[in-house]
Amino acid sequence: MSSSQDTIQRAKEFGNPVIRGDRATFIWEGKTAPHLISDLNGWEENPKPFKRLSSTIEPASPKSIWSCSLNLPRDAYLEYALYDPVSQKRFPDPLNSKSISNGVGSRNNFFYMPETMPSPFTMRRADVPVGAISTHRVETGFLREDGEREIFLYRPPVKEPVPLLIVFDGQDYLQRGKLNTIVDNLIADKRIQPIAMAFLSHGNRWRGVEYLCSDATLHWIQTIILPLAREKLNLLDPARHQGAYGALGASAGGIMSLYAGLRMPNYFGKVIAQSGVSAINGMDLATVDLIRREQSREINIWMDVGTLDFLLEDNRRMRSLMEEHGYNVAYREFAGGHNYTAWRDDIWRGLEALFPPKIEY
């Protein structure tokens, strides 16, 4: 049996992709073939075509066998879809039953390379105390004219006062990122100190307006969210524990978390920015100017970004800029793209770095 025939057989038996070393191969059977789209090629911007193979599964069949291969780090996580170049529509891979919401109304297929796996902290454990999630309707203030928005508060399973973590794109971090489960497990394992969380919803099509360095969003947090959190949760007093709270977000939410730290360091002295965006169409956002002015250098910053992420170079540039201006920034790259599963699997590292367990004497 040739290498191509073995790959075809494995794909038919076990599904796409067939992984050998650092190479992932996808198989398609049909008269014509779709293209493959993923973070590696900018999704629909640069679809990768399949190549026709000489072999077929059944000699009498009019259908041909096609293949498409990607070279990936052995510890990578990748999401992808198939793309019809005629209709210009994406569709799922019939040879991969694993799929996940992409957050914008569609689903992606996904796979892990052989030297990585989902974070174990995302798994609910029977022996771990569970923090309480409560739902609240709050006024939107300056954000929109609809008047109200739903947010979620997380109370850790402890009695003592705790710091607060503001989470932008909160519903995504709660549902797709499983952040409450991750925090439950990290607290139980004494890998972080107990923290409370406020999961904030964004304004859907107004998300960019609210998250790209918005003082209106900070005003909403200061006048609506923080008072509610202090009423419903047992929080450290920010006047006595300045900078004890944190802000977390990804992509536009990542830069908004950094902006919150730079503008409100007395509250948000701990910033976790995952795959943060710092420029739009070549124009720097306000965070770049604030860093050049060395505003709020006392904050602690964690940045992470995937090496398959289209914002990789943007994050490398921001890291260099912050280090040049004396900020305390911890930076990590991992083999993943721009999606919540990649951020979910890496977030525990940022939480451990910024919320270490209290030392007991």
C-alpha positions, -999 to 999 in steps of 0.1 A, spaced: 0 0 0 14 34 -10 16 63 14 -13 81 -4 -35 50 -2 -26 46 35 -36 82 42 -69 78 23 -77 47 42 -69 63 76 -90 93 67 -120 71 58 -116 50 89 -106 76 116 -115 109 100 -97 141 90 -70 151 94 -44 123 92 -14 134 113 21 123 108 48 142 126 42 179 120 20 173 89 -18 172 89 -34 159 57 -71 163 48 -89 140 23 -119 148 1 -138 125 -23 -157 141 -52 -157 152 -88 -144 186 -77 -128 197 -44 -134 225 -20 -107 247 -5 -95 247 31 -97 278 52 -82 285 87 -61 309 107 -30 298 87 -43 315 55 -65 343 66 -97 322 63 -117 333 32 -90 358 23 -66 331 9 -83 297 7 -59 267 3 -69 244 -26 -70 206 -25 -48 187 -49 -60 158 -70 -45 124 -62 -41 97 -88 -56 70 -66 -93 64 -60 -111 45 -33 -131 24 -59 -116 21 -94 -150 22 -110 -161 53 -92 -164 86 -111 -153 105 -80 -117 115 -75 -97 117 -43 -82 150 -33 -58 160 -5 -46 191 13 -17 192 38 -6 217 64 27 218 83 20 227 120 38 228 153 34 194 170 17 212 200 -8 232 179 -45 236 181 -63 246 149 -98 254 138 -107 252 101 -136 248 77 -141 238 40 -149 265 14 -168 262 -19 -150 285 -43 -181 287 -66 -208 296 -40 -181 313 -18 -197 296 13 -180 276 40 -193 243 52 -182 216 77 -158 188 69 -178 155 66 -148 135 77 -144 154 110 -172 151 136 -155 176 160 -169 211 156 -172 242 177 -191 275 175 -170 303 159 -190 329 178 -203 346 146 -231 323 136 -212 294 121 -191 264 133 -155 254 127 -140 219 127 -110 215 150 -82 192 160 -52 190 183 -18 180 172 -3 150 190 18 169 216 -10 189 231 -45 185 245 -73 205 260 -65 222 293 -74 198 322 -87 229 342 -117 231 319 -131 198 333 -156 199 361 -144 178 390 -168 163 416 -144 171 445 -141 208 437 -163 234 454 -183 254 428 -185 292 428 -220 307 424 -231 325 392 -258 351 394 -275 370 365 -283 407 367 -299 433 344 -281 466 346 -284 500 330 -261 507 300 -255 544 309 -237 561 280 -232 528 260 -265 524 241 -300 537 241 -317 504 249 -313 510 286 -304 475 300 -279 447 295 -274 413 311 -242 406 330 -231 377 352 -213 378 386 -192 349 400 -188 345 437 -160 321 447 -167 294 473 -149 312 501 -160 336 529 -131 361 530 -130 393 509 -115 388 474 -103 408 444 -125 413 414 -117 404 378 -136 423 351 -141 401 321 -149 417 287 -168 395 263 -180 379 294 -206 356 279 -180 341 256 -155 336 284 -183 320 305 -198 297 279 -171 290 254 -141 297 276 -154 279 307 -137 305 329 -157 298 360 -148 261 359 -111 270 353 -111 294 383 -129 268 405 -102 243 398 -73 267 402 -87 279 436 -92 243 448 -57 233 438 -43 265 455 -28 276 423 -44 311 426 -59 331 454 -98 332 453 -111 359 430 -146 371 421 -155 379 385 -179 402 366 -187 389 332 -196 419 310 -218 416 279 -209 438 249 -232 458 226 -230 433 197 -225 454 165 -214 482 188 -186 461 203 -158 479 185 -171 513 198 -173 500 233 -140 481 234 -115 501 213 -103 523 242 -136 536 253 -140 560 283 -177 555 281 -171 518 289 -149 528 318 -176 551 331 -201 523 329 -178 500 348 -171 527 375 -207 539 380 -228 507 373 -207 475 375 -184 482 404 -212 494 428 -233 463 419 -203 440 423 -195 455 458 -232 450 467 -235 414 456 -199 401 462 -175 402 492 -147 423 476 -115 438 488 -119 475 494 -101 492 464 -93 522 486 -72 500 510 -60 475 483 -52 497 453 -46 479 421 -58 446 435 -85 441 409 -79 428 374 -92 432 338 -93 404 312 -102 403 275 -93 389 241 -88 407 208 -106 440 211 -115 430 246 -78 424 252 -69 460 244 -98 472 264 -85 454 295 -51 471 289 -68 504 285 -87 499 318 -54 492 336 -37 523 321 -66 546 328 -78 532 362 -47 517 378 -60 522 413 -86 496 405 -72 475 377 -35 469 386 -36 434 369 -42 431 332 -46 400 311 -47 407 274 -51 377 251 -44 384 214 -50 421 219 -54 444 190 -35 477 191 -40 492 157 -68 495 131 -59 498 95 -24 510 104 -36 536 129 -25 530 165 -51 530 193 -49 552 223 -31 525 244 0 530 223 2 567 230 -4 561 268 24 535 269 48 559 251 39 585 278 46 558 304 13 562 321 5 538 350 38 519 347 30 503 381 4 479 367 12 442 360 5 429 326 1 394 311 0 390 274 -4 359 254 -10 352 217 -10 323 193 18 318 167 -10 311 142 -29 343 151 -31 371 126 -24 395 155 10 379 163 32 407 150 9 433 166 14 417 200 51 413 195 53 450 187 33 459 218 54 437 240 86 454 228 71 489 232 60 481 268 94 467 277 111 497 261 91 520 284 97 500 316 64 482 321 62 450 340 49 427 313 50 389 311 45 376 275 38 342 261 34 327 226 16 293 221 7 273 190 -28 284 184 -50 308 165 -75 335 171 -103 317 190 -117 310 224 -105 274 227 -69 286 223 -75 314 248 -93 290 271 -65 265 271 -39 292 280 -57 315 304 -47 296 335 -11 307 331 -21 344 332 -43 339 362 -15 321 380 9 349 372 -13 377 384 -33 362 412 -8 339 430 -20 321 461 -15 339 494 15 328 514 4 314 547 29 316 576 
